[in-house]
């Protein structure tokens, strides 16, 4: 991913998979040595590609009891991560209950404490309520009044704040929306864009391959950064990722269908790109539940002729290998 997208214009990679328990619910435990070695090698590959390397840490509900023992465990984890040579560090408070009246104050204390321990890294914090979407309040408890405003007022201006837009998975991100949120945060938002991600119970039934839309180039000057959350299919994710570069560079001249075709050819080659283009509606809109058995069988036959990792990703998806249930998502 880094070797493809770095030369295209992407500037950072933040390693923060939900499946890495040592960065999430088991954050107090040391990362296994073998995992640290793999991350160190990946960090070196990022630097070799001119891409900043970072890690996203989700210290699960740390703000409920930030005592001496918690600080000791956190210091040990930060020392481990810092040994990788972090350029960036994400401090994530998402996917946790947040219905506490002093939530912002508690999180501000933690983020400033972390920033003091890892001064070499650029810090980005993800709020517990990282979107206007009311689904967050339904799942994680009602957000405290003025939570985002209090967080923005109390955090050091050098610390970035992540935001996904009007929804958790926003259809579009407009300049007017970003201007309003920047006023609340007292800084430009770090857009953490939930496309082409497909790791939820419903989304895992579809392949998100279409080009980016709803992200006009005009939002660039209103953002501190724009990161995308890739799909579970790493090779296929490169197709929409490349189109976002076109959207920014071409501005009002951007045509999403033409951009998709160019990116698909770049990633897949001419013939394979044509096959995916012909099946785009079925793969992304119909999904596994809407495709007939006959369509799936014919698609498998055509995929078999391509010696390409993306063909194996589609085959595995057809087999249900990427399916994720609600229980699996919640336990992460």
C-alpha distance (Angstrom), angle and dihedral (degrees) to the residues before:
residue distance angle dihedral
X1 . . .
X2 3.80 . .
X3 3.79 94.0 .
X4 3.80 90.6 51.7
X5 3.79 100.9 40.7
X6 3.79 100.5 34.2
X7 3.83 94.3 68.9
X8 3.82 88.7 43.9
X9 3.80 91.4 61.3
X10 3.81 108.4 -86.2
X11 3.78 109.8 136.0
X12 3.82 108.9 -170.4
X13 3.80 142.8 28.9
X14 3.79 120.5 -154.9
X15 3.81 112.2 -162.7
X16 3.80 105.6 -146.3
X17 3.81 112.4 135.9
X18 3.79 117.8 173.3
X19 3.79 89.3 -135.9
X20 3.82 93.9 62.6
X21 3.79 99.6 92.6
X22 3.82 92.3 -176.1
X23 3.79 88.5 68.8
X24 3.80 93.6 43.3
X25 3.82 132.0 28.5
X26 3.83 92.9 -3.9
X27 3.80 93.4 44.5
X28 3.81 92.4 126.9
X29 3.81 90.0 65.6
X30 3.81 119.4 81.7
X31 3.78 116.9 -103.5
X32 3.82 109.4 -105.9
X33 3.80 114.1 -99.6
X34 3.80 92.4 -120.0
X35 3.78 91.1 54.4
X36 3.80 91.8 48.9
X37 3.79 89.9 51.8
X38 3.81 91.0 52.4
X39 3.81 91.1 47.9
X40 3.79 91.5 48.6
X41 3.80 89.9 53.1
X42 3.79 90.1 48.3
X43 3.81 91.2 48.8
X44 3.80 88.8 53.8
X45 3.82 90.2 50.3
X46 3.81 89.6 52.1
X47 3.78 91.9 51.4
X48 3.80 89.6 47.3
X49 3.80 89.2 55.6
X50 3.81 93.1 47.0
X51 3.82 91.7 -110.1
X52 3.80 123.9 133.8
X53 3.81 113.9 -119.1
X54 3.77 124.1 -143.1
X55 3.79 143.6 157.5
X56 3.79 129.7 -136.0
X57 3.82 113.8 -139.2
X58 3.81 120.9 -163.6
X59 3.82 105.8 -167.5
X60 3.78 95.0 -164.7
X61 3.83 111.6 -123.5
X62 3.80 91.3 -28.6
X63 3.81 88.8 149.6
X64 3.81 89.7 69.7
X65 3.81 92.6 67.3
X66 3.79 115.8 8.9
X67 3.79 94.3 171.7
X68 3.82 132.5 146.3
X69 3.80 93.5 -82.3
X70 3.79 92.0 50.4
X71 3.81 90.9 48.5
X72 3.82 90.5 51.5
X73 3.79 92.0 51.0
X74 3.79 91.3 45.8
X75 3.80 92.7 48.9
X76 3.80 90.6 52.6
X77 3.81 92.0 50.3
X78 3.80 92.3 47.1
X79 3.80 90.8 50.6
X80 3.81 89.0 53.2
X81 3.78 93.0 49.7
X82 3.80 93.4 43.6
X83 3.81 88.9 57.3
X84 3.81 86.8 69.6
X85 3.80 90.9 65.5
X86 3.80 98.4 -109.0
X87 3.78 119.2 -152.0
X88 3.81 91.2 178.5
X89 3.79 136.0 21.1
X90 3.77 124.4 -164.8
X91 3.80 118.7 -155.6
X92 3.79 106.2 -160.5
X93 3.81 124.8 -162.7
X94 3.81 95.4 168.9
X95 3.82 124.9 116.4
X96 3.81 91.4 35.9
X97 3.79 132.8 102.8
X98 3.77 109.9 -92.8
X99 3.80 107.3 176.1
X100 3.81 95.5 124.3
X101 3.83 120.7 123.5
X102 3.83 93.2 -136.1
X103 3.80 96.1 38.9
X104 3.80 95.3 125.4
X105 3.81 93.7 50.1
X106 3.81 91.9 49.9
X107 3.79 92.8 49.0
X108 3.79 92.8 46.3
X109 3.81 89.6 55.5
X110 3.81 91.5 51.2
X111 3.79 95.6 46.5
X112 3.81 93.3 48.6
X113 3.82 90.1 47.6
X114 3.81 90.2 51.6
X115 3.80 92.5 46.4
X116 3.80 89.2 54.7
X117 3.81 90.6 52.9
X118 3.81 95.8 48.1
X119 3.82 104.1 35.5
X120 3.81 93.9 159.3
X121 3.81 94.1 62.3
X122 3.80 128.9 80.6
X123 3.81 105.8 -123.8
X124 3.79 126.6 -139.7
X125 3.80 120.9 179.3
X126 3.79 125.2 -158.1
X127 3.81 111.1 -149.9
X128 3.78 121.1 -135.3
X129 3.80 86.2 -117.0
X130 3.77 102.5 42.8
X131 3.80 98.1 163.4
X132 3.80 140.1 32.8
X133 3.81 87.0 -114.0
X134 3.84 110.6 127.2
X135 3.81 89.9 -147.8
X136 3.81 87.1 81.7
X137 3.80 91.1 58.9
X138 3.79 91.7 47.8
X139 3.80 93.4 50.9
X140 3.81 102.7 34.1
X141 3.80 103.4 26.2
X142 3.79 131.6 -91.8
X143 3.80 112.0 -47.9
X144 3.81 114.4 -117.4
X145 3.83 115.7 -102.9
X146 3.83 112.6 -88.8
X147 3.80 90.6 3.7
X148 3.80 95.7 149.1
X149 3.81 92.9 42.9
X150 3.82 91.7 50.5
X151 3.79 91.7 47.5
X152 3.79 92.1 50.0
X153 3.80 93.7 46.2
X154 3.80 94.2 49.7
X155 3.79 102.5 41.3
X156 3.77 122.8 88.8
X157 3.84 106.6 -100.0
X158 3.82 89.3 -124.2
X159 3.81 90.8 66.7
X160 3.79 114.4 89.1
X161 3.78 122.6 -135.8
X162 3.79 121.0 -145.4
X163 3.78 123.9 -136.8
X164 3.81 133.7 175.1
X165 3.80 98.5 -160.4
X166 3.77 134.0 -113.6
X167 3.80 89.8 -27.6
X168 3.78 135.7 26.1
X169 3.81 86.4 -108.3
X170 3.79 101.9 26.0
X171 3.78 121.2 -155.5
X172 3.77 90.3 -154.4
X173 3.78 139.4 3.2
X174 3.79 114.5 -148.5
X175 3.80 132.8 -164.9
X176 3.81 90.5 -121.7
X177 3.80 91.9 55.3
X178 3.79 92.8 48.4
X179 3.80 91.9 48.0
X180 3.79 90.3 54.6
X181 3.81 93.8 46.9
X182 3.80 91.9 46.6
X183 3.79 88.0 57.4
X184 3.78 90.8 52.9
X185 3.81 93.8 45.3
X186 3.82 95.2 39.6
X187 3.79 87.8 -133.5
X188 3.79 139.9 61.3
X189 3.81 111.2 -79.0
X190 3.78 122.8 -111.6
X191 3.82 99.5 -131.0
X192 3.81 109.6 -138.8
X193 3.77 97.3 -169.2
X194 3.81 116.0 -152.9
X195 3.79 95.4 -149.6
X196 3.02 134.8 131.3
X197 3.83 87.9 10.8
X198 3.81 114.7 125.2
X199 3.80 105.3 171.3
X200 3.82 99.1 121.2
X201 3.81 126.8 97.0
X202 3.82 92.6 -101.5
X203 3.79 99.0 31.6
X204 3.80 93.8 51.2
X205 3.80 87.3 67.5
X206 3.82 89.2 66.9
X207 3.79 137.5 55.5
X208 3.79 112.7 -131.5
X209 3.79 103.0 -146.0
X210 3.79 106.0 136.4
X211 3.78 120.2 112.8
X212 3.78 119.6 -95.6
X213 3.79 115.9 -86.9
X214 3.78 132.1 173.2
X215 3.82 93.4 41.6
X216 3.82 103.7 102.1
X217 3.77 117.4 -165.9
X218 3.82 88.1 -115.9
X219 3.81 90.4 76.6
X220 3.80 91.7 65.9
X221 3.80 95.3 81.9
X222 3.82 89.4 50.2
X223 3.81 95.8 55.5
X224 3.78 133.5 81.6
X225 3.81 87.7 -156.7
X226 3.79 140.7 -20.3
X227 3.78 116.6 -138.3
X228 3.78 125.2 174.8
X229 3.79 127.9 -146.5
X230 3.82 105.5 -134.2
X231 3.77 125.6 -140.9
X232 3.79 122.2 -105.5
X233 3.82 87.4 -101.7
X234 3.80 100.7 77.7
X235 3.81 98.5 -169.1
X236 3.80 95.9 44.0
X237 3.82 89.8 48.0
X238 3.79 89.0 68.1
X239 3.79 90.9 70.8
X240 3.82 98.0 65.6
X241 3.80 90.2 33.2
X242 3.80 91.0 61.4
X243 3.79 91.8 49.2
X244 3.81 91.4 59.6
X245 3.80 87.6 62.0
X246 3.81 88.8 54.3
X247 3.80 91.0 49.4
X248 3.80 91.7 56.7
X249 3.80 97.0 40.2
X250 3.81 97.9 43.4
X251 3.78 97.9 40.5
X252 3.78 111.7 179.2
X253 3.83 90.3 3.0
X254 3.82 91.4 64.1
X255 3.81 115.8 123.5
X256 3.78 111.0 -172.8
X257 3.82 98.1 -157.0
X258 3.80 92.9 51.3
X259 3.80 89.8 45.5
X260 3.81 90.4 52.6
X261 3.80 91.4 52.5
X262 3.80 93.1 50.0
X263 3.81 93.2 46.9
X264 3.80 92.8 45.7
X265 3.80 91.4 52.4
X266 3.80 90.7 47.7
X267 3.80 92.5 52.0
X268 3.81 101.7 32.6
X269 3.79 108.8 20.4
X270 3.81 127.0 -115.4
X271 3.81 102.6 -68.6
X272 3.79 97.8 40.2
X273 3.81 90.8 45.3
X274 3.79 89.6 53.8
X275 3.81 90.9 52.4
X276 3.81 92.3 50.3
X277 3.79 90.7 46.2
X278 3.80 91.6 54.1
X279 3.81 90.2 50.7
X280 3.79 97.8 39.4
X281 3.80 94.9 108.2
X282 3.80 92.2 51.4
X283 3.80 95.5 44.2
X284 3.80 97.1 47.6
X285 3.79 106.6 24.3
X286 3.82 106.6 26.8
X287 3.78 94.8 32.9
X288 3.77 125.6 176.8
X289 3.79 93.6 -44.2
X290 3.79 94.6 51.0
X291 3.80 100.1 43.4
X292 3.79 117.8 92.5
X293 3.79 120.7 -125.8
X294 3.79 88.5 -114.8
X295 3.80 92.1 54.5
X296 3.80 91.0 49.2
X297 3.82 91.6 49.3
X298 3.81 92.9 49.9
X299 3.78 91.0 47.2
X300 3.81 91.3 51.6
X301 3.81 90.5 52.9
X302 3.80 91.5 52.9
X303 3.81 93.8 44.6
X304 3.80 91.6 53.1
X305 3.81 92.2 71.6
X306 3.81 93.3 60.0
X307 3.79 119.2 85.3
X308 3.79 93.5 -157.5
X309 3.84 132.8 119.9
X310 3.81 91.0 -129.6
X311 3.82 89.5 59.3
X312 3.79 88.4 55.2
X313 3.82 89.5 49.7
X314 3.79 91.6 55.0
X315 3.80 91.5 46.4
X316 3.80 91.2 50.5
X317 3.80 89.8 48.3
X318 3.81 90.2 51.8
X319 3.82 87.5 52.5
X320 3.81 90.8 54.2
X321 3.81 94.1 -111.6
X322 3.81 92.9 138.0
X323 3.81 96.9 44.4
X324 3.79 113.3 128.5
X325 3.78 125.8 -165.9
X326 3.80 127.5 -147.8
X327 3.81 92.1 -110.3
X328 3.81 91.9 53.9
X329 3.78 91.8 50.1
X330 3.81 93.8 49.8
X331 3.80 95.1 48.2
X332 3.79 91.1 59.2
